[in-house]
Amino acid sequence: MKTPPAIGRFLDESLKMDEDAVGKGAVSRAIQEAMREEGISAPHVYEKLFVSSQDVRQRFINAVVVGETWFFRDRGPFTSLARHAREIQNDLSLNVLKILSVPCASGEEPYSIVMTLFNAGLAPASFSVDGVDISTRALDSARRACYGSGSFRGNLGEEFAGFFEITPHGRLLSRHVVKQVTFHHANLLLPGSLAGQGPFSVIFCRNLLIYLMPEARREIFDRLDRLLLPGGVLFSGHTETIFWHQQGYIPLPWDRSFALTKPVSSPVLKKSSTASVAKSSPPSARRRDIHAPKEPRTVSGSGFLETGAPDVSPAMTMAGEKKKMAGPVRESVEPFIDEQFQEARRLADQGNMERAMHLCQECVQKSGPAADIYCLMGIIHMARQDLKGAEDCFLKAIYLDPGNYESLVHISFLYRQKGDQGKAALYMNRAGRQADRQENNRGNDETHSIAQTVENVAAGRTDQKHGK
């Protein structure tokens, strides 16, 4: 079904949703679902009702927004929250740890946060959680707090199973967990949304930006940045970490968490480097992780690090690897496979790593090696905890495109996880220099189109058909 003009404008102006990112046909299916709910079969009749009724528009929103979630989705953020909650509270001198979950969907994430903190020994009076979503349907489900099998993936664990009561309608969450969360209906893209809320010391904002157009991501940043305390922690989706880092947020060395901290010295930093990490990280983060070596002397044209002695890493095998790669070598994805590549990104963000990897491999077979594809394959390997596979893919991406910002940052995270602080800092330095070049290019009219391409790739887009 072709999207009616009024609904298309609403998607662009109010939801700022990228139709390609939510999946092929998702908007059409949502329109059909909304029409059935209204008892209307003619698209033009539904369009008129859509324009005239706020309730009809809200029911369309309920149908179109992506609500894929489950309890303790990607365990890493919750494990890190349990380990560091008191540390964050002490560093920020807080009596009450205020946490925001946005979008909270049907409540699984904010309730997982509460159970995590209870199990970590925090008293109910020492923290509070706010859940925010644009879908009234999802919020109604969250407030009922009774969940079917789709909300549980894998083993819940004995430490959390006790928070639920088995009923004929599903697993009912304990009331002392439910009452820790306050739910709000809001559209973060509207001016004044969440006015009067916060400030928060921790924000969970995972897998929202991937569905939005680039300019909308900046609006989300502006609002959440105002809500997060300096020195506070933000948990992002794994493919969204790059965006927050570009805005000046500083990655934290917490395994599988994709956590960043807001700089203390400035609310918005345009540039990033290892030096800024050392100056702006919370004291506890600096104690544990920052051991920056000296700046590398040169970076060769092939992208290899040169510090006076060769970098003895899998990157050194890439000269031979290039000869094995069939087809033309490209820095980014060709338009004719872009749709398949974006579908792979969407599946990876939803946790379907097997299918996402299969699509990536198909893209390489069809069109030859590309830095963007290898970068996504590296992210998938990291999610599987296959560090060797991730390292190989990121190094291939960097070889094909030495300025591939996303791969530079992710491989820095990887080396931190492996305990190689030297390589971690070297690649983070390179990412910082790439960010500087990108920032300078934005001010140069002659290279504006190049800068826009880099920005789109780093933000997870490889086409410019929106022209924004």
N, C-alpha and C positions, 0 to 999 in steps of 0.2 A: 504494500500500500504506500502510495506517495504521501508524504507528510503534508497536511493542509497548511497553507501559508501562515495562518494565525498561530498554529501550534509550533511551526518552525521558528517564528519570531520569539515565541515564549521560551523555547529551548535556548535560543541565542542570547536573549536579553535578560531573562529572569533566572534561568538555571545555568546558562553559559556552559551547556553540556556539549561535549564533542561526540557527535553521533557515531563516528567511527570507533571511538574508544569503548563505548558501551557494548559493542558487538553488532555484527551485521543483522539487520532486521529487528533489533531490540525495540527501537522506537515504534515501528509499525505494530509489533506485537502488543506494546503497551497501549497504543491507541485503540486497537481492537478490543483489548480487555476492558478499557475504560468505556468504550461504546456499549459493550455488553452490559456493564454495570449500570449504565444510564438507560438501557433498553432502547438504544438507537442503532439503526442499521445503515443509515445514509451518512457518509462522512461530512457532507456540507451542512447537514442539520446539526450534527455533533459540533462542528466548528462554531456555528452561531451560538450554541448553548455554552460552549467553552469560553467564548469571549465575554458573555454576559454574566457568568456565574463563578464566583470565587470558590464555592464548594465543588463545582465540577472541575475546576483547575486543580484543586487540592487532590481530588480523587485520581486525576491523571498523574500528578506528581507521585502519589502512592504507587501507581502502576509502573512508572518509568524509572524510578531511582533503583540503583543496584543495592540489594540488601543482603548480599552473601556474607554470612558471619557464623561463628560457632564459639562455644566456650573455649577459652585459652587458645585462641587461634594464634599459631606461631608462638610457641611457649617462651621463646627468648625474652620478649619484653616483660613478661610477668615474672620470670625468674630474676631478671635484673632489678625490677621494681622491688621485689622482696628483699634482695640483697642490699639495696641502696636507699630505701625509703627513709630510714632514720638518718642516714648520712645527709640526704637532701634537706631533711627537716632541720638538722643541726646547722648545716652550712648556711641556710637561709634564715636561721633564727626564728622559726615558726612554731607556734603552739599547735596549730591545726594545718595539716597537709591537705591543700585543696587540689583536686584532680579533675580535669575535664576530659570527657570522651566524646569526640565529634568526628564523623557522625557515629552515633551510638546504635543505629539500626534498632533491632528488637531487644536490645539490652544485654546480650551475652558478654560484650566487652566490659561495660562498667561493672556488671556483677562479678566478672572474673577478677577485676581489680580489687573489689571489696573482699572476696574470698582469699585472694593472695595476701592482702594486708592483714586480715584476721589470722591467717596461718603464720604470718611473720611475727605475730605477737603484738600488733598495734591495737590499742584500745579504740572502741567506737568513737569516743570523743576526740581522738587525736587526728582524725581525717574525715573528709567528706568527698563525695563524688557527684559531679554533674554530668548528665547525659543529654546530648543535643542532637536532634535529627529533624530533617525537613518533612519526613513522612509521618502523618498522624496515625496511619495504620500500624507502622512499626512501633511507635510509642505506645499505642494501646496494648500491643503484645508485650512490650517491655514491662508495663505496669501490672499486667496479669501475672507475669513471672512464672508461667507454666510452659514447659518446653517439650517438644517431641524429639524423635531420634535424630532429626536433621541438625539439631543444635549441639550434637555431641559427636566429635570425630576422634576416634582412637580411645584409649583408656583414660577415663577421667581421673583416676587415682583415688586411693582410699582417703587421702587427706582432704579431698574436695567432695567426694560422694556423700559424705555425711551432711552436707548443706542442703541436700535435696530429699524430698519425700515422694515416693512412688504413688501416683494416683491413677485412676482410670483414664484421665485426660492427658497424662504425661508426668514429667518430673516437676514438682512444685518446689520452688526455691524458698528457703527459710525466710521468715519475715524479718529476722534481725539483719539479714543481708540486704533485703529489699529496701528497708527503711534508710539505709546508708546512701541511697542514690536519689537525687532529685532530677526529674526529667523536664526538658524544655523543648517546645516546638519553635524552630527558628530556621531561617534561610541565611546562612553565613554570607551570602553574596549581596544581601540587602543592606544598605547603609543603616547603622544604628542597631544591627542585630547583636544580641548579647550585651547591650548597653547596661551598665550597672552590675554585670557579672564579674567574677574574679576579684583580684588577680589570682592566677593559679600557679602552683609550683611545679605541676606536672601536667602535660597535655598529651593525650593519645589522639593523633590524627593520621590514621593509616588508611591508605587506598581510597582517598577522596580526590586528590589532585590528578590522578591518572585519568579521571573521567571528564576533566574540565579543560576548557580552552586555555592557552597560555596566559592571556591577560587576566583570567579569573583566578589563576593560581597566585598571582601577585596580590589580588584583593584578599584572598584567604590569608596569605602571609601577613598583610597589614593588620587584619583583625586579630589573628591569633597572637601576633607579636605584641600587640597592646595588652593582651590578656595574660601573657606569660611573664612571670617575674624574671628580672636579670639573674642569671645563674640557674634558672629553672631548666627542666628537662623536657624535651619533646621526643616522643616515639613516632616514627614515620613508617610508611610502607617501604619495602626494600628498594623499589625502583624510584622512590620519591626522595630518598636521602640526598641525592645530588642537588635537587632544587633548594632544599633548606641550607645545604652547605654553601651554595652560590649566594644566598642572602646573608651569609656571615655566621650562621650557626656552626658550632664546632662539634665534629663527631666524637663520640665517647667510645672508649675501648671495651665495650660490653658485648660479649659473644652473642651473635644472632639476634641482637636487639634493635639495630638500626636506630640508635638513640643519639640525640644531639643536645648540646646545651646552648642556651642563649647567652651571648657574651655579656659580661658584667659591665665592661667599659663603655659600650655603645649599644643602643637598641637595634640599630640597623647598620651592618657592615657590608659593603659591596665587594670587598676583596678578602681573600683568605690565604693564609700561608701557615707553615709550621710555627713561625715566630708568633703569629697571632694566637695560635693554640696555646703556646706557652704563657702568653701574657693574659689571656682572657678566660681560660678554663677555671672552673671552681678549684679551690686549693686541693681538695681530695683527688680530683682527676689529675692535676699536675703531679702530685706526689707519686701516683701509681704508674703514669704512662709516658710522660714526655721526656725522652732521652734523645734529643735531636742531634744528629751528627752535623759536621760542617757541610755547607752548600756544595753540591757536586760541581766540579770545575767546568765541565761541558756536557751538553747533550748532543749526541751525534744526529745527523740527518735521518738515520734509520730509526731513531727513537731509543737506542740503547744508552744506558747510563755509563758515563766515563768518569771515574774518580781518580785517575792516575793509574789504576789497575783495572783489568777487565772485570765486568760484573758477572761473576760465575753463577748464572741462573739459567733456567730453561729458555730465557730470551736469546741466549747465545746460539741456540740451535735453530733459530727462526730463518736464517739465511737458507739453510737446507730445506726447511719446512715450506718456504715460499715456492720452491721448485716443485713440490709435491701437490700444491694446490691447483686443482683443475679450474680452468676458466679465468676470466679477467679479474684482477684484484681491484676492489673498490673500497673507498672509505665509508660509504653509506649505502643504504638499500635502494635498489632501483624501483621506480614507481610501480612496475607491473607485479612485484611481489610485496609491495608495501602493505597491502591489505592482509596478507597471510602473516607478515611479521607483526603487525599490530594485534592480530588475533592471538599470536603467541604471547605477546606482552600481557594481554588481558587475561589469558589463561594462567600465566605465571602468577599474576597478582591475586587470582582467585584460588591459588594453591594447587592447580592441576599441572604439576611440573612435568609429568610424563608426556602429556599431549603437547605442552609448550615446547619441550625439547624436540619432539618429533617434528613439529612444524619448522623449528629453526633449522634442523638438519635438512629438511626438504628445501628450504630457502637456499641453503648453500649448494645443494645439488643442482637446483634449477638455474641459479644465477652466479655461482661462484662465491668466493670468500668476501665478506664484508665486515668491517669493524663493528657496526651496530649489532649484527647477528651474533658475532662471537662474544660481545659484551653481555648480551642477554643470556647466552648459554653459560657464561661464567657465573652470572647471578643465580641461575637455576642450580648449577653445581654447588654454589655456596649454601643455598637453601637445603640441599641434600647432605650438607656437611662433607662434600667431596672437595677438599681444598686443593688437591693436586689437579683435578679436572678444571676447577675454577681458575687456578693459576695459569694453566696452559691456555685457556680461552682468553683471559684478560691480556696475556702477553701477545697472543696472536692479534687481538684487536688493536693493541698499542703499536705493534709492528706495522699493521696496515694503515693506521692513522695515529701517528705519534702524539697528536693533540687531542685524542679522544678522552675528554674530561671525565666522563662517567667511569671508564675503565681505569683511569689513573687513580681516582678516589677509591674505587672498590678494591683494587689490588693493594692499595695502602692499608685498607681495613683488613684484608686477608693476611698481609704480613704481620700486622699487629696481633691478629689471632694466633698466628704461628709463633709469635714471640720474637720475630726478627724486626726489632725496632729501627735498625739502620735502614733497611729497605723500605720500611713503612714511611719513614720520614722523607727519604729520597723521592718516593713517588708522590707523597703529599706536597713536597716542594714543587714538583713538576706540575701538579694540578693547580697549585697556587699561581704559578707563572702563567699557565694557560688561562686561568680566570682573569688575571691582570690583562693579558692580551685581548681577551674577549671584551673586557670593560673598555679598553682603549679603542677597540674597533667600533664600538657603538657610537663613539663620538667622531668617527671619521666617515664622512659621507661617501668617500670613494670606495670604502670597504664595507659599507652597511649591509649589503646582501650576504657577504661572507659571515659577518657576525650573526646575522639572523639565522643562518643555517646552523651554526654552532649552537646557538641558544636553543633552537628547536630540537636538535639531537640530544643535548644534555637534558632537556625537559621531557624527553621521551617521545618526540614527534620527529618524523623523517619527511614529512611533506609540508608544503606551505600553501595549501589550497585555500586556507582561510584568509591568508594575506594579513595576518595579525601577529 
